[in-house]
């Protein structure tokens, strides 16, 4: 059984050129004060708030980045889905070429799920998948057909 849920929209901020010491390395994510920070590349992170307050998230992002970093509101860029349940990995594997069994909680990757570019974050009870907003309906239809 798989529970597939589109989560409410929240604030998201792209961080660039930050002092990387306080941020996760590529392939990882961390939760800090309720915000999830995902490393997308050696010099790029995505910060996801627990709420919709984009201005406050930008301020927190700038604080994390330091004086040389850049924090840009990208809240409208992606949507969030969760896949949980004992068959969540099997469902995701139907559209993802990654070896999901090799990933553990806190791992985060950018990949294709079906034909949609998405960020996949492994959580303690499943996966959070962040496709681009323009692929939300496609991703929902794919998951419904794959269930």
Phi and psi in degrees as GROMACS dihedral restraints (atoms count N, CA, C in turn):
[ dihedral_restraints ]
;  ai    aj    ak    al  type     phi  dphi    fc
    3     4     5     6     1  -128.9    20    10
    4     5     6     7     1   134.9    20    10
    6     7     8     9     1  -103.6    20    10
    7     8     9    10     1   120.1    20    10
    9    10    11    12     1  -116.3    20    10
   10    11    12    13     1   115.7    20    10
   12    13    14    15     1  -134.3    20    10
   13    14    15    16     1   132.7    20    10
   15    16    17    18     1   -84.7    20    10
   16    17    18    19     1   125.4    20    10
   18    19    20    21     1   -86.5    20    10
   19    20    21    22     1   156.9    20    10
   21    22    23    24     1   -61.6    20    10
   22    23    24    25     1   152.5    20    10
   24    25    26    27     1   -66.2    20    10
   25    26    27    28     1   142.2    20    10
   27    28    29    30     1  -134.5    20    10
   28    29    30    31     1   171.2    20    10
   30    31    32    33     1   -72.9    20    10
   31    32    33    34     1   141.9    20    10
   33    34    35    36     1  -136.6    20    10
   34    35    36    37     1   142.1    20    10
   36    37    38    39     1  -132.6    20    10
   37    38    39    40     1   133.7    20    10
   39    40    41    42     1   -88.6    20    10
   40    41    42    43     1   131.5    20    10
   42    43    44    45     1  -111.9    20    10
   43    44    45    46     1   134.6    20    10
   45    46    47    48     1  -138.0    20    10
   46    47    48    49     1   151.4    20    10
   48    49    50    51     1    56.0    20    10
   49    50    51    52     1    39.5    20    10
   51    52    53    54     1   -90.8    20    10
   52    53    54    55     1   161.1    20    10
   54    55    56    57     1   -70.7    20    10
   55    56    57    58     1   106.0    20    10
   57    58    59    60     1   -68.2    20    10
   58    59    60    61     1   -11.9    20    10
   60    61    62    63     1   -57.7    20    10
   61    62    63    64     1   -32.1    20    10
   63    64    65    66     1   -95.4    20    10
   64    65    66    67     1     2.4    20    10
   66    67    68    69     1  -118.4    20    10
   67    68    69    70     1   157.5    20    10
   69    70    71    72     1   -67.7    20    10
   70    71    72    73     1   156.2    20    10
   72    73    74    75     1   -84.4    20    10
   73    74    75    76     1   167.3    20    10
   75    76    77    78     1   -53.7    20    10
   76    77    78    79     1   133.9    20    10
   78    79    80    81     1    90.7    20    10
   79    80    81    82     1     3.5    20    10
   81    82    83    84     1  -128.1    20    10
   82    83    84    85     1   161.4    20    10
   84    85    86    87     1  -137.1    20    10
   85    86    87    88     1   155.9    20    10
   87    88    89    90     1  -137.8    20    10
   88    89    90    91     1   156.0    20    10
   90    91    92    93     1  -109.7    20    10
   91    92    93    94     1   123.1    20    10
   93    94    95    96     1  -129.4    20    10
   94    95    96    97     1   116.3    20    10
   96    97    98    99     1    52.8    20    10
   97    98    99   100     1    38.6    20    10
   99   100   101   102     1    89.6    20    10
  100   101   102   103     1   -17.7    20    10
  102   103   104   105     1   -90.4    20    10
  103   104   105   106     1   139.6    20    10
  105   106   107   108     1   -96.9    20    10
  106   107   108   109     1   131.1    20    10
  108   109   110   111     1  -117.8    20    10
  109   110   111   112     1   123.1    20    10
  111   112   113   114     1  -114.8    20    10
  112   113   114   115     1   128.9    20    10
  114   115   116   117     1   -82.1    20    10
  115   116   117   118     1   119.9    20    10
  117   118   119   120     1   -99.1    20    10
  118   119   120   121     1   -21.0    20    10
  120   121   122   123     1  -167.3    20    10
  121   122   123   124     1  -179.4    20    10
  123   124   125   126     1   -65.6    20    10
  124   125   126   127     1   -19.0    20    10
  126   127   128   129     1  -136.7    20    10
  127   128   129   130     1    27.8    20    10
  129   130   131   132     1  -148.2    20    10
  130   131   132   133     1   132.8    20    10
  132   133   134   135     1  -134.7    20    10
  133   134   135   136     1   156.6    20    10
  135   136   137   138     1  -118.6    20    10
  136   137   138   139     1   125.8    20    10
  138   139   140   141     1  -108.4    20    10
  139   140   141   142     1   123.1    20    10
  141   142   143   144     1  -115.1    20    10
  142   143   144   145     1   121.9    20    10
  144   145   146   147     1   -81.6    20    10
  145   146   147   148     1   160.1    20    10
  147   148   149   150     1   -80.5    20    10
  148   149   150   151     1    -8.6    20    10
  150   151   152   153     1  -137.2    20    10
  151   152   153   154     1  -169.9    20    10
  153   154   155   156     1  -100.3    20    10
  154   155   156   157     1    11.7    20    10
  156   157   158   159     1   -83.3    20    10
  157   158   159   160     1    89.0    20    10
  159   160   161   162     1   -65.7    20    10
  160   161   162   163     1   -39.6    20    10
  162   163   164   165     1   -62.4    20    10
  163   164   165   166     1   -43.3    20    10
  165   166   167   168     1   -66.1    20    10
  166   167   168   169     1   -37.1    20    10
  168   169   170   171     1   -67.7    20    10
  169   170   171   172     1   -39.7    20    10
  171   172   173   174     1   -59.7    20    10
  172   173   174   175     1   -43.2    20    10
  174   175   176   177     1   -62.8    20    10
  175   176   177   178     1   -43.4    20    10
  177   178   179   180     1   -65.8    20    10
  178   179   180   181     1   -37.1    20    10
  180   181   182   183     1   -63.5    20    10
  181   182   183   184     1   -42.5    20    10
  183   184   185   186     1   -63.9    20    10
  184   185   186   187     1   -36.4    20    10
  186   187   188   189     1   -66.6    20    10
  187   188   189   190     1   -39.1    20    10
  189   190   191   192     1   -69.2    20    10
  190   191   192   193     1   -39.4    20    10
  192   193   194   195     1   -72.4    20    10
  193   194   195   196     1   -35.3    20    10
  195   196   197   198     1    91.8    20    10
  196   197   198   199     1  -174.2    20    10
  198   199   200   201     1   -70.9    20    10
  199   200   201   202     1   -27.9    20    10
  201   202   203   204     1   -87.7    20    10
  202   203   204   205     1   -14.6    20    10
  204   205   206   207     1   -82.1    20    10
  205   206   207   208     1   167.6    20    10
  207   208   209   210     1  -125.9    20    10
  208   209   210   211     1   135.4    20    10
  210   211   212   213     1  -125.7    20    10
  211   212   213   214     1   119.5    20    10
  213   214   215   216     1  -123.9    20    10
  214   215   216   217     1   132.0    20    10
  216   217   218   219     1   -68.3    20    10
  217   218   219   220     1   120.4    20    10
  219   220   221   222     1  -125.6    20    10
  220   221   222   223     1    32.3    20    10
  222   223   224   225     1   -57.3    20    10
  223   224   225   226     1   -32.8    20    10
  225   226   227   228     1   -84.0    20    10
  226   227   228   229     1     1.1    20    10
  228   229   230   231     1   -79.0    20    10
  229   230   231   232     1   -40.7    20    10
  231   232   233   234     1  -130.7    20    10
  232   233   234   235     1   158.5    20    10
  234   235   236   237     1  -116.8    20    10
  235   236   237   238     1   162.3    20    10
  237   238   239   240     1  -118.1    20    10
  238   239   240   241     1   136.1    20    10
  240   241   242   243     1  -127.4    20    10
  241   242   243   244     1   149.7    20    10
  243   244   245   246     1  -117.8    20    10
  244   245   246   247     1   144.3    20    10
  246   247   248   249     1  -123.5    20    10
  247   248   249   250     1   117.5    20    10
  249   250   251   252     1  -132.7    20    10
  250   251   252   253     1   167.2    20    10
  252   253   254   255     1   109.9    20    10
  253   254   255   256     1   167.5    20    10
  255   256   257   258     1   -65.3    20    10
  256   257   258   259     1   -22.3    20    10
  258   259   260   261     1  -106.9    20    10
  259   260   261   262     1    15.1    20    10
  261   262   263   264     1   -61.0    20    10
  262   263   264   265     1   -43.8    20    10
  264   265   266   267     1   -63.8    20    10
  265   266   267   268     1   -40.6    20    10
  267   268   269   270     1   -63.0    20    10
  268   269   270   271     1   -40.8    20    10
  270   271   272   273     1   -63.8    20    10
  271   272   273   274     1   -49.2    20    10
  273   274   275   276     1   -62.5    20    10
  274   275   276   277     1   -36.9    20    10
  276   277   278   279     1   -63.9    20    10
  277   278   279   280     1   -23.8    20    10
  279   280   281   282     1   -64.4    20    10
  280   281   282   283     1   -24.5    20    10
  282   283   284   285     1  -122.4    20    10
  283   284   285   286     1     6.6    20    10
  285   286   287   288     1  -129.3    20    10
  286   287   288   289     1   128.8    20    10
  288   289   290   291     1   -82.2    20    10
  289   290   291   292     1    -5.0    20    10
  291   292   293   294     1   -71.9    20    10
  292   293   294   295     1   154.4    20    10
  294   295   296   297     1   -81.8    20    10
  295   296   297   298     1    89.3    20    10
  297   298   299   300     1   -65.0    20    10
  298   299   300   301     1   -26.6    20    10
  300   301   302   303     1   -66.3    20    10
  301   302   303   304     1   -21.1    20    10
  303   304   305   306     1   -84.4    20    10
  304   305   306   307     1    -7.0    20    10
  306   307   308   309     1   -97.8    20    10
  307   308   309   310     1   147.8    20    10
  309   310   311   312     1  -127.8    20    10
  310   311   312   313     1   173.0    20    10
  312   313   314   315     1   -51.8    20    10
  313   314   315   316     1   133.0    20    10
  315   316   317   318     1    97.1    20    10
  316   317   318   319     1   -14.9    20    10
  318   319   320   321     1   -75.8    20    10
  319   320   321   322     1   147.4    20    10
  321   322   323   324     1  -145.2    20    10
  322   323   324   325     1   132.4    20    10
  324   325   326   327     1  -136.7    20    10
  325   326   327   328     1   152.6    20    10
  327   328   329   330     1  -102.6    20    10
  328   329   330   331     1   127.4    20    10
  330   331   332   333     1  -156.0    20    10
  331   332   333   334     1  -177.5    20    10
  333   334   335   336     1   -99.8    20    10
  334   335   336   337     1   133.0    20    10
  336   337   338   339     1  -117.4    20    10
  337   338   339   340     1   115.7    20    10
  339   340   341   342     1    59.6    20    10
  340   341   342   343     1  -117.2    20    10
  342   343   344   345     1  -116.6    20    10
  343   344   345   346     1    18.6    20    10
  345   346   347   348     1  -109.5    20    10
  346   347   348   349     1   128.9    20    10
  348   349   350   351     1   -67.2    20    10
  349   350   351   352     1   134.3    20    10
  351   352   353   354     1  -151.8    20    10
  352   353   354   355     1   157.5    20    10
  354   355   356   357     1   -99.4    20    10
  355   356   357   358     1   129.4    20    10
  357   358   359   360     1  -113.5    20    10
  358   359   360   361     1   123.4    20    10
  360   361   362   363     1  -113.7    20    10
  361   362   363   364     1   126.1    20    10
  363   364   365   366     1   -84.2    20    10
  364   365   366   367     1   125.9    20    10
  366   367   368   369     1  -110.1    20    10
  367   368   369   370     1   176.4    20    10
  369   370   371   372     1   -63.7    20    10
  370   371   372   373     1   -28.8    20    10
  372   373   374   375     1  -119.2    20    10
  373   374   375   376     1    13.1    20    10
  375   376   377   378     1   159.1    20    10
  376   377   378   379     1  -132.1    20    10
  378   379   380   381     1  -139.5    20    10
  379   380   381   382     1   145.5    20    10
  381   382   383   384     1  -109.9    20    10
  382   383   384   385     1   127.6    20    10
  384   385   386   387     1  -118.5    20    10
  385   386   387   388     1   130.3    20    10
  387   388   389   390     1  -121.0    20    10
  388   389   390   391     1    84.6    20    10
  390   391   392   393     1   -80.0    20    10
  391   392   393   394     1   164.8    20    10
  393   394   395   396     1   -63.8    20    10
  394   395   396   397     1   148.6    20    10
  396   397   398   399     1   -55.8    20    10
  397   398   399   400     1   -36.9    20    10
  399   400   401   402     1   -66.8    20    10
  400   401   402   403     1   -15.1    20    10
  402   403   404   405     1  -103.2    20    10
  403   404   405   406     1     8.5    20    10
  405   406   407   408     1   -60.6    20    10
  406   407   408   409     1   -47.2    20    10
  408   409   410   411     1   -66.3    20    10
  409   410   411   412     1   -41.9    20    10
  411   412   413   414     1   -60.0    20    10
  412   413   414   415     1   -46.6    20    10
  414   415   416   417     1   -63.9    20    10
  415   416   417   418     1   -40.1    20    10
  417   418   419   420     1   -62.6    20    10
  418   419   420   421     1   -45.6    20    10
  420   421   422   423     1   -64.4    20    10
  421   422   423   424     1   -41.1    20    10
  423   424   425   426     1   -61.1    20    10
  424   425   426   427     1   -47.3    20    10
  426   427   428   429     1   -62.8    20    10
  427   428   429   430     1   -40.7    20    10
  429   430   431   432     1   -62.7    20    10
  430   431   432   433     1   -40.2    20    10
  432   433   434   435     1   -71.5    20    10
  433   434   435   436     1   -34.6    20    10
  435   436   437   438     1   -76.8    20    10
  436   437   438   439     1   -22.5    20    10
